[in-house]
Each structure stands twice: as structure tokens, then as C-alpha cells.
């Protein structure tokens, strides 16, 4: 396997230029069912984004109503979808120039993702969920001991007192913290948080945001926080509305 | 193992084990299905081997068998497997002619025809125990007593002992013919002087005595018939002795011949010429026991092929059950696969995880099946030996065990290909959205 492209320390954590994405009714694979993105009922959708840069350690709140393409943008950044044109640089490495296993490993290493529903792996303990991230994102597995130490320290820092408990037995708050620990396990250049507070009440949402921000800062990762929750706006110094950032057009 | 403790490292193998654990019921059912198929296949293979070995045992170290039976197959079935009493005898003169026609390594005459409670008798010379081996390279072993030295002494095969409970010194009477309903030779009582160890051949069911004893029994019958024809009625004469025997009484039903062989060899270059020479004599039938048994095996092996084909079909069926189990699980696992992909797992690695899981089910099932068949055949062999006295080489050959194990793992991996492709093609984005 070719070595993963190293991220250049000086380069921004995220740099998007002239990104254009579209899918039509024919080419849409697996997205057809997402009616919220179906702008004109034809099944076609397009997203154009001229530029977005996040420096190392930057934290940005990206707002926007549902159906504006926030999730699509995150998947483009994570290299889980292919843009029609444009570039997405992660730590100086063009994500879409990487292919197959190299891109997957690069994602695992350089991008941590946090989801609204946490997406913890059921049947695995808290520490094992973190270890999975290290297994896939930070090979070789010869560093088993180091992985274990790293995972234990992260969970300890996030006040998970039962790291060997199965994730499904943890409280919602604890599950969220495990999800945060997993996203940051490989010290990624960039953390993508996709509506992680959407299912929480305002008080807990504020706590969760504070936790994610603090942890990302501690680990030296940039944070792109996506939410449609206007109450979070005050918590971020830097925020941008997707509508202002993108040109969305119907591909008619 | 790391799965349980949860305190060791995380590896791809841990993921596979967790996946099997997560669907424990399905996993166990699938493993048991594979195990049954493998156990069945291995047991059938071992039965096939045991059957072949059982057939091969008994012809022993005789190269040729001469009789007056209708066909070589009949003569082998009668003389080696005690199927029925030979109907046509060979006379003393013919025996002498054959015995002196070639420098045989050994010449063992036999006479069959009587029985004791359904166990066939074989009248022969003491050389039967010293020169003839029931299994090539495995001479007779006496567990008790010794070969008969005098008339009206008998040696018992191991099965006879286990089924009748006769011990050394016991007395018995022979019945004429192969069945239990024949005429009982009341006048002549036999004494048990020797008991043989099991040989795994049909000889274990036989009772052995001297030729002269048998001839005297039949000479006595002849005398009674003659007296009856002469109108003398049923008269009890004093027991006959060897001195009363005429040449016409000295009949045999088979001759076991062994040709001289080089040291370390069991075959003789003179075999074919002697076979051809003897075959030209129209009054006798000459058979090569090994050749006739080979013909029997050919017939039996066709049945074997059917059995093995059935077992393989069951094995393939169990592979299909792996396929179905994994295929059904793929729907639930799509979200997990999507998470793995987000965490940096490649498509090929996802595929490898599923294939490994599939192969592991196969290996575990095959291992379980191997254990079941090894234990099962050992128990069955022990039972057959103790209850029926049948020595079947009923054991799972480790080489075929390993081959079946490897074949099952491969078959299981193949069964995993379709689910693995589904895993490979799982789109990531769809499965990470919160359920609507």
C-alpha cells in the first residue's frame, strides 16, 4: 500500500476551491431517497462553493436550513462523494486526488467525524470504539499498546469512567463523549461535526458544543461544526451560512 | 481471547469475532449446520475406508484359491467370507496333484460345510494357523489355548466366543450344512482348545478343526445312509476313527495356495503363469482372492460415490446456509460498514472482513464436525468391536480430515463472496443519516 500523503504543517486544515457537485436523476447513487435535496422534483441537485478555508485550530460554525446541502458538503470534504470539479485540500493534500484504500486511510487519519446519532459501533465497548478509529486511521497495528494508551487517556479526559462498558449501555451524554473521543483519536487535522446537537435540549446542546470545541482545541484539530440550530451562533467566533457560501442551482 | 476481556488490542480479527458474537444464534446455527455436514462427510469417508479395509482383510496372504465352485467369485465368497457351504468337493487325488504340481510356499486344504449354532466350521490342517495369515503381515494370535493338535479339538474365532460365551474346555456338537436346522452330528463331541484374537475378517466367525475330524463326521453319515438303504434301520455304530476313512471320505472344498516370494515382497512373478495353468483344468475353479475382492470393491465403490456425492451436496448446502446467514445480516451491518469506512477502513478491507467471517464459520463448523466424527467413529468402532465383534478400521483419516477442513473453509469463503460484494458496495452517506 502506498504511504499516505502527509499533511503539511503550514497548510490550512481545510481549503476548498471552486467546488462543484451535481447529481442528476440517473447518476444519483443512493441519494435518490433524500427528498430534501431534490430541489425541483426532478431528482437533480447541484452545489457550487467558491472557496472556504479553515486554518489549523480554527473553529467554524456552518449554518443553513435543512436541504441546503450541508451533509453533502461534509461528505465531499471527507472524500465520501466525488465532486464534478474543484479541489478539497486537507492539510495540504488534495483529497480527491487520492484513491481507494489510500484515500480511506487518509480520511481516517486526517478527518474525524461526529454525527447527530453518534454512530457508535454497537457491540463494542467505549474504548473499543476509539480503538477502531486508531486501527483504521493510525496503522500499523503494531502500535497496539500506544493505541490503548491513547484511547484510555482520551476517554479519561472526557470523563468516561467505564471505558470497557458496551456503548449501548452508556447514557446519551456518555455516548456523545465517546463519539467525540473517537473522532479525535487520530489527532486529525479537521473535525467535521454534522448536527451533533440536533437531538439534545438547549442546555445539553450548549454543553456538547463546549465539549467538542474544547476537545478539538486541545487536540489541535480544526473544527467545522454544521448545524441549523440558531441558538449556537453565539458560541462561535466564526460562523457562516451555507446559503451565503454556496450557489445552489437546479440542474434543469 | 481479546473479545471477552476487552482489555487487549483491537484487530480486524476482533471485529470478525464481534460480528459473529453479535449474531450468536445465527452463528451457532450456521456452525452446527456446517459441522453436521462435515461430520457426515468424514464419517461416510471413514465408512468407505473401513468397508474397503474389511473387504481386503481375510483374503490374507494366499495368492490363489482353488475350489470346485461355479465361479471364482463364488469360491472367494464361500472360502473367505463364509457366504455358504461349497457344494462341490475336490477329491484327494486332485488335491495331491495340485499340491505337487509346483513348489508352492504353502498349501492349505480346507473343508467347509458344517456349523455350530450358525457359526461356520472350517476343517483344515494345523498349517492354517502357522502358514496362512488372515491378513497379510498379521499372523494369527491366540488369546487363549493353542491350535488343535488332535481330532475333535476346535479353535474358536473371536466373534464365536463373544456371542456364544464358549470358553476353553467347552464341549460342542456340529450341525451339518450351513444353517442351524441341519442334522446334528451327535456322536462326535468337540472340545475347545484355542481361542483367537480378532482379525477383523470373516474368519472371526468361524470354528476351526482338523480335516480328519470333519471327514469322520461325514463318513459316519455315509455309513448310516448305507445302513438305511440296506434296510438295517437306524443303528448306532461305535464311533469311527481315522482308520475307517476311505479315499472318497477325504474330500476338501478349497485350497489356499501361496507362491514363493522374494524377501520383503508379497507378490510372485509366477502367479500369473500358475493361475493360467490351473485355470486350464476344467474340474476346478481357480481364483485370485485379491482380484475378486477388487471386483467387489468396484461394485461397492459405486455406492460409495453416491454417498460421498450426497455428503458433498450437504456440505454445499451448508455453505449456502452461510451465504444466507451473512446475506441476511448485511442489511443490519450497512450502518456499521459505513462507520468503518468513515473511520478509514477501505472497501477491500470491509470485503476481507466479511470473507474472513464467512471462512471462520466454515473453519469452526468443520473443526466441530471433525471432532464429532472422530469421537463418533471411535465410539461406533468400540461399540461394534465389543457388541458385534466386528473390527472395523472405523477412524477418521487425519489427512482427509485436514482436506475436508480446508475445503470447507474455502467453500465458506466462496459463500461469503456475495455478502462481501454487498459490503464492498455499501454506500457510506446513506447509512449515516439519522433514521427519519
Boltz contact constraints between the chains, C-beta under 6 A:
constraints:
  - contact:
      token1: [A, 30]
      token2: [B, 427]
      max_distance: 6.0
  - contact:
      token1: [A, 30]
      token2: [B, 430]
      max_distance: 6.0
  - contact:
      token1: [A, 75]
      token2: [B, 429]
      max_distance: 6.0
  - contact:
      token1: [A, 80]
      token2: [B, 428]
      max_distance: 6.0
  - contact:
      token1: [A, 80]
      token2: [B, 429]
      max_distance: 6.0
  - contact:
      token1: [A, 101]
      token2: [B, 346]
      max_distance: 6.0
  - contact:
      token1: [A, 104]
      token2: [B, 344]
      max_distance: 6.0
  - contact:
      token1: [A, 104]
      token2: [B, 346]
      max_distance: 6.0
  - contact:
      token1: [A, 105]
      token2: [B, 344]
      max_distance: 6.0
  - contact:
      token1: [A, 107]
      token2: [B, 344]
      max_distance: 6.0
  - contact:
      token1: [A, 108]
      token2: [B, 343]
      max_distance: 6.0
  - contact:
      token1: [A, 108]
      token2: [B, 344]
      max_distance: 6.0
  - contact:
      token1: [A, 113]
      token2: [B, 342]
      max_distance: 6.0
  - contact:
      token1: [A, 115]
      token2: [B, 432]
      max_distance: 6.0
  - contact:
      token1: [A, 116]
      token2: [B, 434]
      max_distance: 6.0
  - contact:
      token1: [A, 117]
      token2: [B, 434]
      max_distance: 6.0
  - contact:
      token1: [A, 119]
      token2: [B, 339]
      max_distance: 6.0
  - contact:
      token1: [A, 119]
      token2: [B, 432]
      max_distance: 6.0
  - contact:
      token1: [A, 121]
      token2: [B, 336]
      max_distance: 6.0
  - contact:
      token1: [A, 121]
      token2: [B, 339]
      max_distance: 6.0
  - contact:
      token1: [A, 123]
      token2: [B, 18]
      max_distance: 6.0
  - contact:
      token1: [A, 123]
      token2: [B, 22]
      max_distance: 6.0
  - contact:
      token1: [A, 125]
      token2: [B, 6]
      max_distance: 6.0
  - contact:
      token1: [A, 128]
      token2: [B, 10]
      max_distance: 6.0
  - contact:
      token1: [A, 131]
      token2: [B, 10]
      max_distance: 6.0
  - contact:
      token1: [A, 132]
      token2: [B, 10]
      max_distance: 6.0
  - contact:
      token1: [A, 132]
      token2: [B, 343]
      max_distance: 6.0
  - contact:
      token1: [A, 133]
      token2: [B, 343]
      max_distance: 6.0
  - contact:
      token1: [A, 135]
      token2: [B, 10]
      max_distance: 6.0
  - contact:
      token1: [A, 136]
      token2: [B, 343]
      max_distance: 6.0
  - contact:
      token1: [A, 136]
      token2: [B, 344]
      max_distance: 6.0
  - contact:
      token1: [A, 136]
      token2: [B, 345]
      max_distance: 6.0
  - contact:
      token1: [A, 137]
      token2: [B, 344]
      max_distance: 6.0
  - contact:
      token1: [A, 144]
      token2: [B, 9]
      max_distance: 6.0
  - contact:
      token1: [A, 164]
      token2: [B, 6]
      max_distance: 6.0
